[in-house]
Amino acid sequence: MIESLKGMRDVLPQDQPYWDFLEEALKTTAQHFSFLRIRTPALEKTENFVRSAGRQTDPVQKEMYSFKTKLGDSLTLKPENTASVTRSYIENGMKSWAQPVKLYYFDAFFRHERSSHMQLRQFHQIGFEQIGLEGSAIDAELIAVAYYFLNATGLDSFEFQVNTLGDSACQ
């Protein structure tokens, strides 16, 4: 029988208007807050994710689709995009740009989790990243971005719960 892999879905033509609607709300939000779109490769060096997430985290130990190439390189289908955006920021000299560099994405990601109706092994995620400055003003702006985006989709009832990982000593 010919069928898709477990935990992966096709986006069929009848579903495209919904995807287009979300993407248009995303573009409108990004333009309003001066974010630029970035598209990173689906594959990255495994070390980019290990370095950013740490060796003992669940995504690194259990959830990444990683493999060795014929030449022995370790590659991973990206499970998230912060590491890829950071790599691109460094590799492409974005430190010389006006700071902070404000980037957004809407892309497919991959995690080898036990798939269910709500948890897919290939999933799509929207993200906004600000690199180059620190402080609570940047956090506040990202909350405003999320609020603006949700309003642009027509949602009229939602709640924000804000948390923090703390500093490196607390982690």
N, C-alpha and C positions, 0 to 999 in steps of 0.2 A: 504494500500500500504506500502511496506517495503522500507524505504529510510533513508539515513543518516540525522542527525540533521542539521538544518539550520546553515550555516556558518562553516560546517565541511566537510572535503573531505577525500576520500580514496586516498592513493598513490598506483596506479595500477602497475602491473608488467612492463608494457611498459614504465613507467616513472622512474623505478629504476635506469637505467643507468645514468640519469641526477643527481639524488640524490647521487649516488655513486661517480660521477665525482666531485660534490661539496664537498662531504665529504673527498675525496682524496686530493683536493686542500687545504682544511682546515687542514688536518693532516700534509701535507707538510709544510704549513705556520707555524703551531704550533711547529713542530720540529725545523724548521729553527730559531725560536725565543725562543726556550726552554720553551714553554708552556706545561703544563700537562693537560690532559683531566679530567674533573669532571662531574659526573652525580648526580644530586640532585633529591630527590623524587618529584613526581608530586604534592603531597599535602604537605602543610606546615601549621603551626599555623597561623591563620589570623593576630595575633599581630605582626608577623615578617614583614609583608608587611605594616601594619599600622605604625609601628615604623620607618621603613625606608623611607616610602613615605610621611608620615604625614596624619593626619585624614581628611583634607579637599581637597585632590587632587582628580581628576577625577578617576584615577584607583581605589582608595580606596572607593569612594562614589558610582561610577556607574559601573565600569568595571570588578570587581572581582566576580568570581563564589565562593561564600562562603556559608557554611551551618553549622548547629549545629549537633553534633553527639548525640546519645542516652544518653551519659553521660554529655552532655552540652558543650563539647569542640567546639570551633569555628575553622573550617578548611577551607582552600582556595586552589583551583587549582592555581598553580603559574602563575601570569600574566607577570612575568619577572623573571630574575634569579639572579640579583645582591644581593637581600636580602637573597636568599637561599645559594649562594656562601659565603656570609659574615657569615651567621649562621654556615655553615660547617667549615669555617676557624676558628671560635671561638671554636665551639664544639669539633673539632678534633685536637686542639692544634697546628695548623699550624703556630702560632706565634713563635714557637720554631724552625721552619724550616729556612733555609737561605732566607733572604728577598731581594727583594719582592717575594711573592709567585705568580707565574704566571699560571693562569688557563684558560682553554677555554671550551666551550660547544657548542653543536648543539642539540637542544631539542625542544619539543613541549611546547607551552604555551597557556594560555586560557584567553580571555577577552570577557566579555559580551557586545560587541558593536553591533550596528546595522550593520549586516553583509552586505557586497556588494561583487562584483566580486573580488575586490582587498583587502578587509578587512575580514578576516576569524575570527571566534570565537576561533578556534584552529589554531594556526599558528606555524611555525618553525622559530627559530632564532639562529643565530651564535653569540657568544660573547667571548670576551677576557677580563679577569679581572686581574689587578695587585693590590695586597694588601700588605701593610706593609711599603711602602715608599711613599713619596709625592714628587711632583716637576714636572717641565716642561719636564724633560728628559723622564719621564714615559709617559706623554702625547705624546711626539714626537715619542716614540717607538710604541705606539698604532696606531698612524697615519701611520707609516711605515709598521706595521703589516697589516693594512687594504689595503694599496697600494700593498703590496706583494701578499696578498690573491686575490685581484681583477686581478692582472696580471696573477696569477696562474690559474684563471678561463678562461683566454684568452680574457678578455675585454681589448680593446686597447684604449678606449676613455671614460674617466670619469673625474669628477671634485670633489674636496673636498671643502666643506664649513665648516669652523671651527667656533664654537661658544662656549660660556661658560655660566653656570648658575650663575657664580660669587661666592662670599663667602657667608656665612650664613647671614651676615648683608644685603647684596643686595637681597637675595632671599626673 
